[in-house]
Amino acid sequence: MTDKLTVSVLGTGIMGAAMARNLARAGHTVRAWNRTRAKAEPLAADGVVIAGTPAEAVRGADVVLTILYDGPAALDVMREAAGALRPGTAWMQSTTAGIEAIGELAGFAREHGLVFFDAPVLGTRQPAEAGQLLVLAAGPVDSRQAVGPVLDAVGSRTVWTGEDGAAGSATRLKLVANSWVLAATAAVGEVLALSQSLGVDPQHFFDAIAGGPLDMGYLRAKSALVLQDRLTPAQFAVSTAAKDARLVIQAGEQHGVRLDVATATAARLERAAAQGHADEDMVAAYFASFEEGREG
């Protein structure tokens, strides 16, 4: 197989749009589709062909990349594309779909003779745009060469977790990683809200932990988004983070684990979304600390 591929990108949100651009910049032929076509149209300036339907996008593709809202959305879109899918095509499924949905998606792949890769990604807008995502992937060793150029274009590193995408090992790792990201994000919001309520300058807190084991680049980066009112465009939106939090909770429940922090974080995110912050960066859960959703 040539290193230059025809890649179908289904879903052009924050992550999908960035991945499509990087694939095109790497010299691949990219056809992108999004339910709301207007969100995909700007990609045409980067040489991406905007498809009118999922079937149009996947016809003749070497690799199909799905990065949609959730598992049911990914399955619905692939069903719309079913008539144009070619047996033997590699399907790189990067939607954060949850454990149960991965089984359903893998079942669809078997029915249509697709080579299934469970391949969620870690990262937000900035690393996605820079082609620096961390890809967590599971799939057959003898077919990995088929998706190698795609992985190289969208990510800085790939962590292989197994040979059977249907087993969901990459998705399981993504949920574990997300549980940490969600907890850290909630903590950022709460420490800023508490600082404000107690009349403490947040910079004094940052100075107190500077250079020690409690200091985190993530804390400082996310705090800056709140303190400098840079919550849009979102690096990763409140609404999507809330969905991911529910997937983490569901996975824990299914395996007999009570996740109190994840449950509280989901509630904060959902409260912030209801207050009007759904499309802002996930650290906007900060506003859920205040009765009216706004400090003061």
Secondary structure, DSSP 8 states (H G I E B T S, - for coil): --SS-EEEEE--SHHHHHHHHHHHHTT-EEEEE-SSHHHHGGGGGGT-EE-SSHHHHHTT-SEEEE--SSHHHHHHHHHHHGGG--TT-EEEE-S---HHHHHHHHHHHHHTT-EEEE--EE--HHHHHTT-EEEEEE--GGGHHHHHHHHHHHEEEEEEEES-GGGTHHHHHHHHHHHHHHHHHHHHHHHHHHHHHHT--HHHHHHHHTTSTT--HHHHHHHHHHHTT---S-SSBHHHHHHHHHHHHHHHHHTT---HHHHHHHHHHHHHIIIIITTSBGGGGGGGGSTTSS--
